[in-house]
């Protein structure tokens, strides 16, 4: 991936996950399969949306923008996918349309 990655440089699967995060805005993606470093969105993972009364509940305005530089959280998430290669993300938390943290179950060595 380039030193300043953009949405336009992402694979279709990564772009789709980024747009899912932007659509959810606040919430989480559960049981997200990563296959060869790519998010597997077919079948779709479970989406849990957080609704805040009086808050920002709609999709992010960036969802309709074709290309922009990726925030560091997105770059870190995809670097984690590259390192993981194959596995399942139990929970991907999303805040302000950005990945906030992942929870992964690992087996003891």
C-alpha positions as CSV (number, residue, x, y, z in Angstrom):
1,X,0.0,0.0,0.0
2,X,1.3,3.5,-0.8
3,X,2.7,5.8,1.9
4,X,-0.4,8.0,1.7
5,X,-3.2,5.6,0.9
6,X,-6.5,6.8,-0.4
7,X,-10.0,5.3,-0.7
8,X,-9.4,5.0,-4.4
9,X,-6.4,2.8,-3.8
10,X,-8.3,0.2,-1.8
11,X,-9.4,-3.2,-3.0
12,X,-13.2,-3.4,-3.6
13,X,-13.6,-5.5,-0.4
14,X,-11.7,-2.9,1.7
15,X,-13.6,-0.1,0.1
16,X,-16.9,-1.8,0.9
17,X,-15.8,-2.3,4.5
18,X,-14.8,1.4,4.8
19,X,-18.2,2.4,3.4
20,X,-19.9,0.1,5.9
21,X,-18.1,1.8,8.7
22,X,-19.1,5.2,7.3
23,X,-22.7,4.0,7.0
24,X,-22.8,2.6,10.6
25,X,-21.1,5.7,12.0
26,X,-21.4,4.4,15.6
27,X,-21.7,0.7,16.4
28,X,-19.8,-2.5,15.6
29,X,-19.3,-5.2,13.0
30,X,-19.4,-8.7,14.5
31,X,-17.9,-12.0,13.2
32,X,-16.0,-10.4,10.3
33,X,-14.0,-13.0,8.4
34,X,-10.6,-12.0,7.0
35,X,-9.4,-14.1,4.1
36,X,-5.9,-13.5,2.7
37,X,-5.9,-10.1,4.4
38,X,-9.2,-9.1,2.8
39,X,-12.5,-8.6,4.6
40,X,-14.9,-11.2,3.5
41,X,-18.3,-9.5,3.3
42,X,-20.3,-12.3,1.6
43,X,-22.2,-13.5,3.6
44,X,-22.4,-10.1,5.4
45,X,-21.2,-9.9,9.0
46,X,-23.6,-8.9,11.7
47,X,-23.9,-5.1,12.1
48,X,-24.9,-3.6,15.4
49,X,-25.8,0.1,15.2
50,X,-25.5,2.5,18.2
51,X,-28.3,5.1,18.2
52,X,-27.6,8.2,20.3
53,X,-30.6,10.4,21.1
54,X,-29.8,14.0,20.1
55,X,-26.6,12.7,18.4
56,X,-25.1,12.0,15.0
57,X,-26.9,8.9,13.8
58,X,-26.9,9.1,10.0
59,X,-24.1,8.0,7.7
60,X,-20.9,10.0,7.4
61,X,-20.9,12.6,4.6
62,X,-17.7,11.1,3.3
63,X,-19.6,8.0,2.2
64,X,-20.4,9.7,-1.1
65,X,-16.9,10.9,-1.8
66,X,-15.1,8.7,-4.3
67,X,-11.5,9.4,-3.1
68,X,-9.8,10.9,-0.1
69,X,-6.7,10.2,2.0
70,X,-7.4,7.5,4.6
71,X,-7.3,8.4,8.3
72,X,-4.6,6.6,10.4
73,X,-7.2,4.3,12.0
74,X,-8.2,2.9,8.7
75,X,-4.6,2.4,7.6
76,X,-3.9,0.6,10.9
77,X,-7.0,-1.6,10.5
78,X,-5.9,-2.8,7.1
79,X,-2.3,-3.2,8.2
80,X,-3.7,-5.5,11.0
81,X,-5.6,-7.4,8.3
82,X,-2.4,-7.8,6.3
83,X,-0.7,-9.2,9.4
84,X,-3.6,-11.5,10.4
85,X,-4.0,-12.9,6.9
86,X,-6.8,-15.3,7.8
87,X,-9.0,-15.3,10.8
88,X,-12.2,-13.8,12.3
89,X,-12.6,-10.4,14.0
90,X,-15.0,-11.0,16.8
91,X,-15.8,-7.3,17.1
92,X,-14.8,-4.2,15.1
93,X,-15.9,-1.2,17.0
94,X,-16.8,1.9,15.0
95,X,-16.8,5.5,16.2
96,X,-17.5,8.5,14.0
97,X,-17.4,6.2,11.0
98,X,-13.9,5.0,11.8
99,X,-12.5,1.8,13.1
100,X,-11.9,2.3,16.8
101,X,-10.7,-1.1,18.0
102,X,-10.9,-4.8,17.2
103,X,-11.5,-7.7,19.5
104,X,-10.0,-11.0,18.4
105,X,-10.1,-14.4,20.1
106,X,-6.8,-16.2,20.0
107,X,-5.8,-19.7,21.0
108,X,-3.2,-20.1,23.7
109,X,0.2,-21.2,22.4
